[in-house]
Amino acid sequence: PIPLIHLAQNRSTLLAPRRNPLLWKTKNPEKTKLLLSPSRRVFPSSYSPCLLTTFLPALKMKAMKILVRVPNWLGDAVLAIPAIKDLHYNFSHDQIVIMGQPWAQDLYSPLGFISEFVSLGKINHLRDFFSFAQNLHQQQFELGLLLTNSFSSAFLFSLARIPQRWGYSQDGRRLLLTRAPSPPAGPVHQVEYYRQLLLALECRLSSDDSEVFSLPLPEDPRQRDALAEAFQLDKKKPWIIFHPGAAYGPAKRWPARHFAQLAELLAQKNAEIVLVGTQKEFALGAQISSLAPFPLKNLCGRTSLPQLIKLIQQAHLVVANDSGPLHLANLVRTPVVALFGPTDPRQTGPFRPPAQVLKKPAPCWPCWYRTCPFDHRCLTSITPEEVLASAEKFLN
């Protein structure tokens, strides 16, 4: 790092020295000239702002406010957790504020270092968009990190006049960002996709271990009893959770009749079969329950996100499509059998064990269609017997 003689009280000058260049001095005049160049809004690549902020706590500088725009989809938001941990590792003495869907607070609160949450709410008109940007500007954020790829998210940060706006150069938004590395080439797992953004911004990773994909949840011996009472579950039986839905679209959904047949095959395990999902998926859960030879516990739309996380944590197994509950199960280390159709498990599959991915080849794969225009063979060809065989590896 550059031997600094004098630094501003505000940490954000590390990221945007042109805001007050007289606050910067070094022992090397050439380096000073380089840093104060009016064409540079951030440090050149050889002087990492993330690296420098690692050494600054002793200088007692004012904490910087960092706004992180997290993904809208639950699964992607879960997969972004390691990157958010990496951000905190590099800016541990600054305030990290999460902006996302209202449920994001329930997901990220257990991390323990999030100082505030900004809910996106509903933006129905253009004036709502500008009003929201003005509210963000009044909160005086100094750095905005975009874990979304949309033009609108970068436009919002630009309207909010956040001095530093970091994110991938995607969706035609390059000119709206102050640092915009290119996304990685080729298929990479979504966890690594988010983390490589921070690497490209010259931040350091908090850990190379798969344990970085975890959520620190308290151990409560009464939790299982409380859940059993709240949802009328048999606490003495193993709980097996099915998530038959997929907010992305029906192309991601294993057929309802297959879930019902799997429930019948699992009956010999003397397990409690629990269906989870959103209120919109309640009818799908009811259909599966009606097709099964015995009634299943349909909790679609009946759980909050914290309750869903606790249920999954207490379950013995989760069988799910490529969806949010799949990644929640993987996050809390509950064994999961993942059913993949049009999407690529190399990108959105379970990030770590214990997990088993089932996928059948199809000439049109991967298609990323929301609704299959053909025979949906990529998912319909996965039989309940195959899923049972994978499930028994964990249940035994």
KEBALUM-781251 format. One record per residue (C-alpha): residue in one letter; residue number from 1; x, y, z. Coordinates in nm, 3 decimals, padded with zeros to 5 digits, always signed. Layout:
KEBALUM-781251
("A"; NUM; (X; Y; Z)) ...
//
This chain:
KEBALUM-781251
("P"; 1; (+00.000; +00.000; +00.000)) ("I"; 2; (+00.102; +00.362; -00.056)) ("P"; 3; (+00.275; +00.519; +00.248)) ("L"; 4; (+00.017; +00.782; +00.335)) ("I"; 5; (+00.115; +01.079; +00.549)) ("H"; 6; (-00.227; +01.235; +00.579)) ("L"; 7; (-00.576; +01.098; +00.523)) ("A"; 8; (-00.919; +01.252; +00.542)) ("Q"; 9; (-01.153; +01.175; +00.827)) ("N"; 10; (-01.398; +01.033; +00.574)) ("R"; 11; (-01.314; +00.687; +00.439)) ("S"; 12; (-01.484; +00.751; +00.107)) ("T"; 13; (-01.188; +00.957; -00.012)) ("L"; 14; (-01.011; +00.626; -00.061)) ("L"; 15; (-01.264; +00.546; -00.330)) ("A"; 16; (-01.304; +00.890; -00.487)) ("P"; 17; (-00.992; +01.101; -00.426)) ("R"; 18; (-01.106; +01.362; -00.677)) ("R"; 19; (-01.379; +01.469; -00.432)) ("N"; 20; (-01.114; +01.639; -00.219)) ("P"; 21; (-00.770; +01.585; -00.372)) ("L"; 22; (-00.590; +01.815; -00.128)) ("L"; 23; (-00.643; +01.554; +00.141)) ("W"; 24; (-00.404; +01.315; -00.032)) ("K"; 25; (-00.026; +01.325; +00.015)) ("T"; 26; (+00.236; +01.058; -00.036)) ("K"; 27; (+00.612; +01.042; -00.009)) ("N"; 28; (+00.634; +00.984; -00.384)) ("P"; 29; (+00.536; +01.288; -00.599)) ("E"; 30; (+00.466; +01.069; -00.903)) ("K"; 31; (+00.220; +00.857; -00.707)) ("T"; 32; (+00.055; +01.170; -00.573)) ("K"; 33; (+00.017; +01.301; -00.927)) ("L"; 34; (-00.133; +00.970; -01.036)) ("L"; 35; (-00.385; +00.967; -00.752)) ("L"; 36; (-00.490; +01.327; -00.808)) ("S"; 37; (-00.542; +01.288; -01.181)) ("P"; 38; (-00.885; +01.438; -01.257)) ("S"; 39; (-00.962; +01.158; -01.500)) ("R"; 40; (-00.951; +00.899; -01.222)) ("R"; 41; (-01.254; +00.846; -01.006)) ("V"; 42; (-01.103; +00.551; -00.818)) ("F"; 43; (-00.765; +00.401; -00.750)) ("P"; 44; (-00.575; +00.247; -01.040)) ("S"; 45; (-00.553; -00.130; -01.039)) ("S"; 46; (-00.219; -00.139; -00.855)) ("Y"; 47; (-00.367; +00.041; -00.553)) ("S"; 48; (-00.666; -00.153; -00.433)) ("P"; 49; (-00.915; +00.052; -00.229)) ("C"; 50; (-01.035; -00.266; -00.060)) ("L"; 51; (-00.678; -00.356; +00.037)) ("L"; 52; (-00.611; -00.009; +00.174)) ("T"; 53; (-00.926; -00.002; +00.385)) ("T"; 54; (-00.804; -00.316; +00.560)) ("F"; 55; (-00.531; -00.112; +00.730)) ("L"; 56; (-00.739; +00.190; +00.825)) ("P"; 57; (-00.917; +00.109; +01.155)) ("A"; 58; (-00.631; +00.255; +01.357)) ("L"; 59; (-00.678; +00.588; +01.178)) ("K"; 60; (-01.027; +00.623; +01.335)) ("M"; 61; (-01.182; +00.742; +01.013)) ("K"; 62; (-01.553; +00.808; +00.982)) ("A"; 63; (-01.750; +00.500; +00.879)) ("M"; 64; (-01.860; +00.491; +00.517)) ("K"; 65; (-02.218; +00.403; +00.419)) ("I"; 66; (-02.234; +00.122; +00.163)) ("L"; 67; (-02.559; +00.033; -00.012)) ("V"; 68; (-02.588; -00.319; -00.155)) ("R"; 69; (-02.862; -00.393; -00.408)) ("V"; 70; (-02.940; -00.763; -00.366)) ("P"; 71; (-03.127; -00.985; -00.617)) ("N"; 72; (-03.507; -01.002; -00.628)) ("W"; 73; (-03.529; -01.382; -00.648)) ("L"; 74; (-03.500; -01.570; -00.318)) ("G"; 75; (-03.260; -01.829; -00.460)) ("D"; 76; (-03.024; -01.568; -00.604)) ("A"; 77; (-03.042; -01.367; -00.282)) ("V"; 78; (-02.936; -01.677; -00.088)) ("L"; 79; (-02.648; -01.741; -00.329)) ("A"; 80; (-02.529; -01.382; -00.280)) ("I"; 81; (-02.460; -01.436; +00.093)) ("P"; 82; (-02.089; -01.528; +00.050)) ("A"; 83; (-02.028; -01.213; -00.155)) ("I"; 84; (-02.193; -01.001; +00.115)) ("K"; 85; (-01.966; -01.167; +00.371)) ("D"; 86; (-01.668; -01.082; +00.149)) ("L"; 87; (-01.780; -00.721; +00.132)) ("H"; 88; (-01.799; -00.703; +00.509)) ("Y"; 89; (-01.454; -00.861; +00.534)) ("N"; 90; (-01.308; -00.579; +00.326)) ("F"; 91; (-01.515; -00.299; +00.482)) ("S"; 92; (-01.558; -00.430; +00.834)) ("H"; 93; (-01.561; -00.085; +00.995)) ("D"; 94; (-01.820; +00.062; +00.758)) ("Q"; 95; (-02.198; +00.051; +00.754)) ("I"; 96; (-02.346; -00.203; +00.516)) ("V"; 97; (-02.706; -00.139; +00.415)) ("I"; 98; (-02.909; -00.394; +00.219)) ("M"; 99; (-03.164; -00.286; -00.041)) ("G"; 100; (-03.401; -00.546; -00.180)) ("Q"; 101; (-03.742; -00.707; -00.148)) ("P"; 102; (-03.915; -00.679; +00.192)) ("W"; 103; (-03.823; -01.037; +00.288)) ("A"; 104; (-03.451; -00.961; +00.247)) ("Q"; 105; (-03.435; -00.837; +00.606)) ("D"; 106; (-03.541; -01.179; +00.738)) ("L"; 107; (-03.282; -01.351; +00.521)) ("Y"; 108; (-02.979; -01.133; +00.599)) ("S"; 109; (-03.044; -01.031; +00.962)) ("P"; 110; (-02.876; -01.345; +01.104)) ("L"; 111; (-02.545; -01.234; +00.947)) ("G"; 112; (-02.514; -00.985; +01.232)) ("F"; 113; (-02.330; -00.706; +01.051)) ("I"; 114; (-02.609; -00.550; +00.841)) ("S"; 115; (-02.677; -00.206; +00.987)) ("E"; 116; (-02.997; -00.124; +00.800)) ("F"; 117; (-03.245; -00.249; +00.539)) ("V"; 118; (-03.406; -00.049; +00.261)) ("S"; 119; (-03.718; -00.209; +00.117)) ("L"; 120; (-03.783; -00.156; -00.253)) ("G"; 121; (-04.156; -00.148; -00.206)) ("K"; 122; (-04.379; -00.080; -00.505)) ("I"; 123; (-04.271; +00.161; -00.778)) ("N"; 124; (-04.577; +00.201; -01.000)) ("H"; 125; (-04.494; +00.526; -01.177)) ("L"; 126; (-04.185; +00.707; -01.300)) ("R"; 127; (-04.234; +00.973; -01.034)) ("D"; 128; (-04.212; +00.698; -00.769)) ("F"; 129; (-03.875; +00.598; -00.914)) ("F"; 130; (-03.738; +00.954; -00.895)) ("S"; 131; (-03.882; +01.004; -00.546)) ("F"; 132; (-03.716; +00.682; -00.427)) ("A"; 133; (-03.383; +00.794; -00.577)) ("Q"; 134; (-03.413; +01.126; -00.394)) ("N"; 135; (-03.472; +00.944; -00.065)) ("L"; 136; (-03.158; +00.738; -00.124)) ("H"; 137; (-02.960; +01.054; -00.198)) ("Q"; 138; (-03.066; +01.205; +00.134)) ("Q"; 139; (-02.917; +00.906; +00.318)) ("Q"; 140; (-02.573; +01.002; +00.182)) ("F"; 141; (-02.444; +00.666; +00.068)) ("E"; 142; (-02.087; +00.682; -00.056)) ("L"; 143; (-02.059; +00.344; -00.226)) ("G"; 144; (-02.321; +00.137; -00.404)) ("L"; 145; (-02.260; -00.229; -00.493)) ("L"; 146; (-02.495; -00.385; -00.748)) ("L"; 147; (-02.542; -00.761; -00.726)) ("T"; 148; (-02.813; -00.724; -00.989)) ("N"; 149; (-02.745; -00.692; -01.361)) ("S"; 150; (-03.035; -00.467; -01.460)) ("F"; 151; (-03.006; -00.124; -01.618)) ("S"; 152; (-03.274; +00.012; -01.384)) ("S"; 153; (-03.076; -00.069; -01.069)) ("A"; 154; (-02.771; +00.119; -01.199)) ("F"; 155; (-02.994; +00.406; -01.315)) ("L"; 156; (-03.144; +00.429; -00.966)) ("F"; 157; (-02.799; +00.451; -00.804)) ("S"; 158; (-02.698; +00.713; -01.059)) ("L"; 159; (-03.009; +00.922; -00.991)) ("A"; 160; (-02.940; +00.889; -00.618)) ("R"; 161; (-02.598; +01.044; -00.689)) ("I"; 162; (-02.407; +00.774; -00.504)) ("P"; 163; (-02.041; +00.874; -00.574)) ("Q"; 164; (-01.912; +00.521; -00.627)) ("R"; 165; (-02.129; +00.270; -00.815)) ("W"; 166; (-01.984; -00.076; -00.867)) ("G"; 167; (-02.130; -00.362; -01.066)) ("Y"; 168; (-02.087; -00.582; -01.371)) ("S"; 169; (-02.093; -00.417; -01.713)) ("Q"; 170; (-02.426; -00.564; -01.818)) ("D"; 171; (-02.752; -00.454; -01.980)) ("G"; 172; (-02.604; -00.140; -02.137)) ("R"; 173; (-02.529; +00.029; -01.805)) ("R"; 174; (-02.151; +00.070; -01.833)) ("L"; 175; (-02.163; +00.451; -01.842)) ("L"; 176; (-02.378; +00.462; -01.528)) ("L"; 177; (-02.114; +00.287; -01.317)) ("T"; 178; (-01.782; +00.416; -01.186)) ("R"; 179; (-01.630; +00.067; -01.181)) ("A"; 180; (-01.775; -00.192; -01.415)) ("P"; 181; (-01.570; -00.508; -01.472)) ("S"; 182; (-01.683; -00.755; -01.736)) ("P"; 183; (-01.869; -01.062; -01.608)) ("P"; 184; (-01.683; -01.395; -01.606)) ("A"; 185; (-01.678; -01.592; -01.929)) ("G"; 186; (-01.836; -01.935; -01.941)) ("P"; 187; (-02.071; -02.100; -01.693)) ("V"; 188; (-01.972; -02.037; -01.331)) ("H"; 189; (-02.174; -02.106; -01.021)) ("Q"; 190; (-02.386; -01.812; -00.912)) ("V"; 191; (-02.204; -01.797; -00.578)) ("E"; 192; (-01.876; -01.752; -00.763)) ("Y"; 193; (-02.037; -01.510; -01.009)) ("Y"; 194; (-02.111; -01.268; -00.725)) ("R"; 195; (-01.777; -01.324; -00.553)) ("Q"; 196; (-01.580; -01.273; -00.874)) ("L"; 197; (-01.731; -00.927; -00.897)) ("L"; 198; (-01.557; -00.838; -00.572)) ("L"; 199; (-01.236; -01.000; -00.690)) ("A"; 200; (-01.251; -00.794; -01.009)) ("L"; 201; (-01.290; -00.488; -00.786)) ("E"; 202; (-00.969; -00.597; -00.609)) ("C"; 203; (-01.133; -00.696; -00.285)) ("R"; 204; (-01.020; -01.004; -00.097)) ("L"; 205; (-01.231; -01.311; -00.030)) ("S"; 206; (-01.322; -01.375; +00.331)) ("S"; 207; (-01.267; -01.750; +00.293)) ("D"; 208; (-01.192; -02.011; +00.029)) ("D"; 209; (-01.384; -02.275; +00.225)) ("S"; 210; (-01.736; -02.386; +00.131)) ("E"; 211; (-01.841; -02.292; +00.485)) ("V"; 212; (-01.863; -01.933; +00.362)) ("F"; 213; (-02.197; -02.048; +00.222)) ("S"; 214; (-02.373; -02.067; +00.557)) ("L"; 215; (-02.602; -01.874; +00.786)) ("P"; 216; (-02.524; -01.840; +01.159)) ("L"; 217; (-02.849; -01.960; +01.314)) ("P"; 218; (-02.890; -02.007; +01.690)) ("E"; 219; (-02.936; -02.358; +01.825)) ("D"; 220; (-03.268; -02.380; +02.009)) ("P"; 221; (-03.365; -02.722; +02.153)) ("R"; 222; (-03.729; -02.607; +02.171)) ("Q"; 223; (-03.745; -02.510; +01.805)) ("R"; 224; (-03.870; -02.845; +01.676)) ("D"; 225; (-04.142; -02.862; +01.942)) ("A"; 226; (-04.256; -02.508; +01.859)) ("L"; 227; (-04.275; -02.584; +01.485)) ("A"; 228; (-04.458; -02.911; +01.545)) ("E"; 229; (-04.717; -02.730; +01.755)) ("A"; 230; (-04.756; -02.438; +01.514)) ("F"; 231; (-04.810; -02.655; +01.205)) ("Q"; 232; (-04.953; -02.975; +01.362)) ("L"; 233; (-04.655; -03.190; +01.268)) ("D"; 234; (-04.546; -03.514; +01.434)) ("K"; 235; (-04.219; -03.422; +01.600)) ("K"; 236; (-04.125; -03.789; +01.646)) ("K"; 237; (-04.127; -03.861; +01.272)) ("P"; 238; (-03.858; -03.747; +01.029)) ("W"; 239; (-03.972; -03.445; +00.829)) ("I"; 240; (-03.930; -03.460; +00.451)) ("I"; 241; (-03.999; -03.133; +00.273)) ("F"; 242; (-04.119; -03.109; -00.087)) ("H"; 243; (-04.101; -02.781; -00.274)) ("P"; 244; (-04.299; -02.847; -00.594)) ("G"; 245; (-04.316; -02.488; -00.719)) ("A"; 246; (-04.081; -02.252; -00.898)) ("A"; 247; (-04.146; -01.880; -00.924)) ("Y"; 248; (-03.946; -01.874; -01.248)) ("G"; 249; (-04.214; -02.069; -01.434)) ("P"; 250; (-04.366; -02.417; -01.491)) ("A"; 251; (-04.071; -02.530; -01.702)) ("K"; 252; (-03.874; -02.571; -01.378)) ("R"; 253; (-04.141; -02.782; -01.206)) ("W"; 254; (-04.126; -03.158; -01.168)) ("P"; 255; (-04.478; -03.294; -01.241)) ("A"; 256; (-04.730; -03.293; -00.954)) ("R"; 257; (-04.813; -03.660; -01.012)) ("H"; 258; (-04.445; -03.748; -00.966)) ("F"; 259; (-04.436; -03.571; -00.629)) ("A"; 260; (-04.748; -03.763; -00.526)) ("Q"; 261; (-04.591; -04.097; -00.631)) ("L"; 262; (-04.273; -04.009; -00.444)) ("A"; 263; (-04.478; -03.941; -00.130)) ("E"; 264; (-04.631; -04.288; -00.162)) ("L"; 265; (-04.287; -04.447; -00.202)) ("L"; 266; (-04.158; -04.259; +00.104)) ("A"; 267; (-04.450; -04.377; +00.318)) ("Q"; 268; (-04.246; -04.679; +00.421)) ("K"; 269; (-04.000; -04.442; +00.588)) ("N"; 270; (-04.273; -04.342; +00.835)) ("A"; 271; (-04.198; -03.978; +00.754)) ("E"; 272; (-04.405; -03.662; +00.772)) ("I"; 273; (-04.429; -03.519; +00.419)) ("V"; 274; (-04.453; -03.139; +00.421)) ("L"; 275; (-04.525; -02.922; +00.115)) ("V"; 276; (-04.386; -02.568; +00.124)) ("G"; 277; (-04.413; -02.272; -00.110)) ("T"; 278; (-04.581; -01.939; -00.160)) ("Q"; 279; (-04.952; -01.860; -00.140)) ("K"; 280; (-04.965; -01.878; -00.522)) ("E"; 281; (-04.843; -02.239; -00.498)) ("F"; 282; (-05.111; -02.349; -00.251)) ("A"; 283; (-05.328; -02.491; -00.530)) ("L"; 284; (-05.032; -02.691; -00.660)) ("G"; 285; (-04.975; -02.830; -00.310)) ("A"; 286; (-05.343; -02.920; -00.283)) ("Q"; 287; (-05.327; -03.099; -00.619)) ("I"; 288; (-05.030; -03.310; -00.506)) ("S"; 289; (-05.202; -03.392; -00.178)) ("S"; 290; (-05.516; -03.503; -00.364)) ("L"; 291; (-05.312; -03.730; -00.594)) ("A"; 292; (-05.129; -03.895; -00.304)) ("P"; 293; (-05.284; -04.200; -00.132)) ("F"; 294; (-05.288; -04.013; +00.200)) ("P"; 295; (-05.317; -03.642; +00.286)) ("L"; 296; (-04.997; -03.440; +00.293)) ("K"; 297; (-04.929; -03.137; +00.508)) ("N"; 298; (-04.974; -02.842; +00.273)) ("L"; 299; (-04.797; -02.540; +00.422)) ("C"; 300; (-04.775; -02.341; +00.098)) ("G"; 301; (-04.838; -01.978; +00.186)) ("R"; 302; (-04.859; -02.051; +00.559)) ("T"; 303; (-04.499; -01.990; +00.662)) ("S"; 304; (-04.298; -01.674; +00.697)) ("L"; 305; (-03.942; -01.683; +00.567)) ("P"; 306; (-03.792; -01.728; +00.918)) ("Q"; 307; (-04.035; -02.015; +00.982)) ("L"; 308; (-03.948; -02.172; +00.647)) ("I"; 309; (-03.577; -02.156; +00.728)) ("K"; 310; (-03.639; -02.321; +01.067)) ("L"; 311; (-03.857; -02.591; +00.911)) ("I"; 312; (-03.589; -02.671; +00.656)) ("Q"; 313; (-03.325; -02.670; +00.929)) ("Q"; 314; (-03.524; -02.930; +01.124)) ("A"; 315; (-03.601; -03.147; +00.820)) ("H"; 316; (-03.421; -03.471; +00.741)) ("L"; 317; (-03.444; -03.414; +00.365)) ("V"; 318; (-03.561; -03.157; +00.109)) ("V"; 319; (-03.673; -03.252; -00.242)) ("A"; 320; (-03.700; -02.941; -00.458)) ("N"; 321; (-03.687; -02.793; -00.804)) ("D"; 322; (-03.427; -02.529; -00.890)) ("S"; 323; (-03.572; -02.269; -00.653)) ("G"; 324; (-03.519; -02.066; -00.337)) ("P"; 325; (-03.599; -02.343; -00.083)) ("L"; 326; (-03.342; -02.565; -00.255)) ("H"; 327; (-03.068; -02.313; -00.180)) ("L"; 328; (-03.201; -02.244; +00.170)) ("A"; 329; (-03.167; -02.616; +00.245)) ("N"; 330; (-02.814; -02.619; +00.110)) ("L"; 331; (-02.737; -02.305; +00.312)) ("V"; 332; (-02.835; -02.467; +00.644)) ("R"; 333; (-02.681; -02.804; +00.547)) ("T"; 334; (-03.003; -03.003; +00.523)) ("P"; 335; (-02.962; -03.287; +00.268)) ("V"; 336; (-03.127; -03.198; -00.061)) ("V"; 337; (-03.226; -03.381; -00.379)) ("A"; 338; (-03.231; -03.117; -00.654)) ("L"; 339; (-03.446; -03.172; -00.964)) ("F"; 340; (-03.311; -02.984; -01.267)) ("G"; 341; (-03.473; -02.932; -01.605)) ("P"; 342; (-03.414; -02.632; -01.832)) ("T"; 343; (-03.147; -02.467; -01.615)) ("D"; 344; (-02.781; -02.553; -01.563)) ("P"; 345; (-02.680; -02.700; -01.224)) ("R"; 346; (-02.325; -02.580; -01.288)) ("Q"; 347; (-02.464; -02.230; -01.238)) ("T"; 348; (-02.754; -02.269; -00.995)) ("G"; 349; (-02.712; -02.615; -00.847)) ("P"; 350; (-02.642; -02.687; -00.478)) ("F"; 351; (-02.315; -02.520; -00.386)) ("R"; 352; (-02.192; -02.779; -00.137)) ("P"; 353; (-02.273; -03.120; +00.014)) ("P"; 354; (-02.492; -03.286; +00.126)) ("A"; 355; (-02.676; -03.271; -00.204)) ("Q"; 356; (-02.766; -03.482; -00.506)) ("V"; 357; (-02.858; -03.335; -00.845)) ("L"; 358; (-03.085; -03.527; -01.082)) ("K"; 359; (-03.091; -03.414; -01.445)) ("K"; 360; (-03.176; -03.594; -01.769)) ("P"; 361; (-03.025; -03.505; -02.108)) ("A"; 362; (-03.235; -03.329; -02.368)) ("P"; 363; (-03.130; -03.200; -02.711)) ("C"; 364; (-03.270; -02.854; -02.631)) ("W"; 365; (-03.092; -02.818; -02.294)) ("P"; 366; (-03.024; -02.568; -02.150)) ("C"; 367; (-03.310; -02.359; -02.283)) ("W"; 368; (-03.399; -02.130; -01.988)) ("Y"; 369; (-03.762; -02.128; -02.105)) ("R"; 370; (-04.022; -02.038; -01.843)) ("T"; 371; (-04.277; -02.264; -02.015)) ("C"; 372; (-04.165; -02.565; -02.217)) ("P"; 373; (-04.292; -02.551; -02.578)) ("F"; 374; (-04.214; -02.920; -02.630)) ("D"; 375; (-04.264; -03.236; -02.419)) ("H"; 376; (-04.075; -03.122; -02.105)) ("R"; 377; (-03.873; -03.443; -02.117)) ("C"; 378; (-03.583; -03.295; -01.918)) ("L"; 379; (-03.798; -03.314; -01.602)) ("T"; 380; (-04.076; -03.562; -01.682)) ("S"; 381; (-03.817; -03.834; -01.754)) ("I"; 382; (-03.687; -03.817; -01.395)) ("T"; 383; (-03.885; -04.096; -01.226)) ("P"; 384; (-04.004; -04.105; -00.864)) ("E"; 385; (-03.805; -04.426; -00.819)) ("E"; 386; (-03.483; -04.243; -00.913)) ("V"; 387; (-03.557; -03.967; -00.667)) ("L"; 388; (-03.632; -04.226; -00.398)) ("A"; 389; (-03.295; -04.394; -00.459)) ("S"; 390; (-03.118; -04.059; -00.413)) ("A"; 391; (-03.326; -03.977; -00.106)) ("E"; 392; (-03.246; -04.308; +00.062)) ("K"; 393; (-02.875; -04.225; +00.052)) ("F"; 394; (-02.946; -03.946; +00.300)) ("L"; 395; (-03.231; -04.105; +00.497)) ("N"; 396; (-03.037; -04.422; +00.568)) 
//
